[in-house]
Amino acid sequence: MKIKIREKLFEIIFEADTRAGKLFDIAILIAILMSILTVMAESVPLLRKSYPQGFFYLEWAFTLIFTLEYFLRVYSANKRCRYILSFFGIIDLLAILPAYLGFFLAGGHSLIIIRAIRLLRVFRIFKVNRYLKAAEVLKSALIASREKISVFLFSVLMVVILIGTVMYLIEGEANGFTSIPKSIYWAIVTLTTVGYGDITPQTAPGQFLSAILMITGYAIIAVPTGIISLEIARSEVKKSSTQVCPECMKEGHEPDAVHCKFCGARL
């Protein structure tokens, strides 16, 4: 009987192919989004002073919900240690840990520490990723294009170092380019077309070089977008179920799969 209860909970909590599983995912997703909005609203001084008790009760309501979810996941998982040490297991723990740590760090001298720890509540936003299938497509595209992106970033780094050094020689300390690192900072700001304006070239050669760098920036910004878009277009995203392997806790199996494609265990 106990095994059947665990299997039923596992099916509801870790999978979304059933009606109960879908309802559970939707309920947790709504709770995550509401808790994130609460954290954001609490950071507004006027709202925090006007409704201190309201935020307190809301936070503990969400904490209790996520605490129950966490322990149900640990209870229903066949490989409990594997879930606890997994990415989402750690995220689930970080979603509830700050509230309980406040009990052990009470006192006026530690208020700053408590506030910093409580900011860890924003880690709940990573829990949303569990329910977004499109995130898997983007993740696969980023992994497939990591070598190209690495080469691209290295090339950009070489460009800003070169341009920054040349600009330091052209403009000099008199025009605000007091060091090569600061000139590199200017090159990065200019290349990305941010343009803070805190450092600007004053000489004609410097302005000419900055104009070339700004035009180049428009072309460079489009490169990583093109690389990732190409990988997304190339990837053949097959329809998969939300069934989670009870052994390795991984998902992404075919709807008619009998065994896990990662560890070979029976689903």
C-alpha positions in Angstrom: 0.0 0.0 0.0 2.8 2.4 0.9 4.6 1.6 -2.3 1.5 2.3 -4.3 1.1 5.7 -2.6 4.7 6.6 -3.4 4.2 5.6 -7.0 1.0 7.6 -7.3 2.7 10.7 -5.7 5.7 10.2 -8.0 3.4 10.2 -11.0 1.6 13.3 -9.9 4.6 15.3 -8.7 7.3 14.4 -11.3 5.1 13.9 -14.4 2.5 15.9 -16.1 0.8 13.4 -18.5 -2.1 12.9 -16.2 -4.8 15.3 -15.2 -3.7 15.3 -11.6 -0.1 15.9 -12.7 -1.0 18.9 -14.8 -3.1 20.4 -12.1 -0.3 20.0 -9.6 2.2 21.6 -12.0 -0.2 24.5 -12.7 -0.8 25.1 -8.9 2.9 25.1 -8.1 3.7 27.4 -11.1 1.1 29.9 -9.9 2.5 29.7 -6.3 6.0 30.3 -7.7 5.0 33.4 -9.7 2.9 34.8 -6.9 5.8 34.4 -4.4 8.2 36.1 -6.8 5.8 39.0 -7.2 5.5 39.2 -3.4 9.3 39.4 -3.0 9.4 42.2 -5.6 6.6 44.1 -4.0 8.2 43.7 -0.5 11.3 45.5 -1.8 9.2 48.7 -2.3 9.7 50.7 0.9 6.1 52.2 0.8 4.5 48.8 0.4 6.8 47.2 3.0 5.9 49.8 5.6 2.1 49.8 4.8 1.6 46.0 4.9 4.3 44.4 7.0 2.0 41.7 8.4 0.6 41.0 5.0 4.0 40.3 3.5 4.9 38.2 6.6 1.8 35.9 6.3 2.2 35.6 2.5 5.8 34.7 2.8 5.1 32.0 5.3 2.2 30.7 3.3 4.4 30.3 0.2 7.2 28.8 2.4 4.9 26.2 3.8 3.6 25.3 0.3 7.1 24.8 -1.1 8.2 23.0 2.1 5.4 20.5 1.6 6.2 20.2 -2.1 9.9 19.6 -1.3 9.3 16.8 1.3 6.7 15.2 -1.0 9.3 15.1 -3.8 11.9 13.6 -1.4 9.4 11.1 -0.1 8.2 9.9 -3.6 11.6 9.8 -5.3 13.1 6.3 -5.4 16.6 7.8 -5.5 16.2 10.4 -2.8 19.9 11.5 -2.6 20.0 11.9 -6.3 17.0 14.2 -6.3 18.3 16.2 -3.2 21.7 16.8 -4.9 20.2 17.5 -8.4 19.9 21.0 -9.8 16.2 21.3 -9.1 16.6 19.6 -5.7 19.0 22.3 -4.7 16.8 25.0 -6.1 13.8 23.6 -4.3 15.8 23.7 -1.0 17.0 27.3 -1.6 13.3 28.3 -2.1 12.5 27.5 1.5 15.8 27.7 3.3 16.0 31.6 3.8 12.8 31.7 5.9 14.0 29.0 8.3 17.5 30.5 8.5 15.9 33.7 9.9 15.2 31.8 13.1 18.9 31.1 13.7 20.2 34.5 12.7 17.8 36.7 14.7 19.1 39.9 16.3 19.7 43.5 15.4 23.3 43.0 14.5 22.4 40.4 11.9 19.5 42.1 10.1 21.6 42.8 7.1 22.6 39.1 6.9 19.0 38.0 7.2 18.0 40.4 4.4 20.7 39.1 2.2 19.7 35.5 2.9 16.1 36.2 2.3 17.0 37.5 -1.2 17.8 33.9 -2.0 14.0 33.6 -2.4 14.4 34.8 -5.9 15.9 31.4 -6.7 12.3 30.3 -6.9 12.2 31.7 -10.4 14.5 28.8 -11.5 11.7 26.4 -10.4 9.7 27.8 -13.3 12.1 26.2 -15.8 10.9 22.8 -14.8 7.5 23.6 -16.4 8.7 25.2 -19.6 9.4 22.7 -22.4 10.7 25.5 -24.6 13.6 25.9 -22.2 14.9 22.5 -23.1 15.1 23.6 -26.8 17.0 26.7 -25.9 19.3 24.8 -23.5 20.1 22.2 -26.3 20.8 25.1 -28.7 23.1 26.8 -26.3 25.0 23.6 -25.5 25.4 22.8 -29.3 26.7 26.3 -30.0 29.0 26.6 -27.0 32.2 26.2 -29.0 31.2 28.8 -31.6 30.0 31.2 -28.9 33.3 30.7 -27.0 35.4 31.5 -30.1 33.2 34.6 -30.8 33.6 35.9 -27.2 37.3 35.3 -27.4 37.4 37.3 -30.7 35.4 40.1 -29.1 37.8 40.2 -26.2 40.8 40.5 -28.5 39.1 43.4 -30.4 38.3 45.4 -27.2 41.8 44.9 -25.8 43.4 46.0 -29.1 41.0 49.0 -29.6 41.3 50.0 -25.9 45.1 50.0 -26.1 45.1 52.0 -29.3 42.7 54.5 -27.9 44.8 54.9 -24.7 47.8 55.8 -27.0 45.7 58.2 -29.1 43.7 60.0 -26.4 45.9 59.7 -23.3 45.2 60.6 -19.7 44.4 64.2 -20.5 41.1 63.1 -22.2 40.0 60.7 -19.5 41.7 57.5 -20.8 43.8 57.2 -17.7 44.7 53.5 -18.1 44.5 50.6 -20.6 41.8 48.8 -18.4 39.7 52.0 -18.4 40.2 52.3 -22.2 39.1 48.7 -22.6 36.0 49.5 -20.5 35.3 52.3 -22.9 35.7 49.9 -25.9 33.3 47.4 -24.4 30.7 50.2 -23.7 31.1 51.5 -27.3 31.1 48.1 -29.0 27.9 47.0 -27.3 26.3 50.4 -28.3 25.5 51.2 -24.7 27.3 54.5 -24.7 27.3 55.8 -21.2 29.2 58.9 -22.2 31.4 59.0 -19.1 34.5 58.8 -21.3 34.5 60.3 -24.8 37.3 60.7 -27.3 38.3 64.4 -28.0 40.7 64.1 -30.9 39.9 63.5 -34.5 41.7 60.1 -34.8 40.0 58.9 -31.6 36.5 60.0 -32.8 37.2 58.2 -36.1 38.2 55.0 -34.3 35.1 55.2 -32.1 32.9 55.6 -35.1 34.3 52.5 -36.7 33.9 50.6 -33.4 30.2 51.7 -33.1 29.4 50.5 -36.6 31.2 47.3 -36.0 29.2 46.8 -32.8 25.9 46.5 -34.8 27.4 43.6 -36.8 28.9 41.9 -33.8 25.7 41.9 -31.7 23.9 39.9 -34.4 26.5 37.1 -34.5 25.5 35.2 -31.3 21.9 35.5 -32.2 22.5 34.0 -35.6 24.6 31.2 -34.1 21.9 30.2 -31.6 19.1 30.6 -34.1 20.8 28.3 -36.5 21.2 25.6 -33.9 17.5 25.9 -32.9 16.6 25.5 -36.6 18.9 22.5 -37.0 17.7 20.7 -33.9 14.9 18.3 -34.5 12.7 18.5 -31.4 10.9 15.3 -31.0 7.7 15.0 -29.1 8.5 13.6 -25.7 6.5 12.8 -22.6 7.0 14.3 -19.1 7.7 10.9 -17.6 10.7 11.0 -15.2 12.9 8.0 -14.8 12.6 6.7 -11.2 16.2 5.7 -11.1 18.2 8.6 -12.7 15.4 11.3 -12.3 15.8 12.4 -15.9 13.0 13.2 -18.4 12.7 13.6 -22.1 11.6 10.1 -23.1 9.5 9.1 -26.1 5.8 8.7 -25.4 6.0 4.9 -26.1 9.4 4.4 -24.3 9.6 1.4 -21.9 13.1 1.9 -20.7 15.0 5.1 -19.8 17.3 6.2 -22.7 19.8 7.6 -20.1 20.3 4.7 -17.7 18.3 1.8 -19.1 16.0 1.4 -16.1 12.4 0.4 -16.7 10.0 3.4 -16.7 
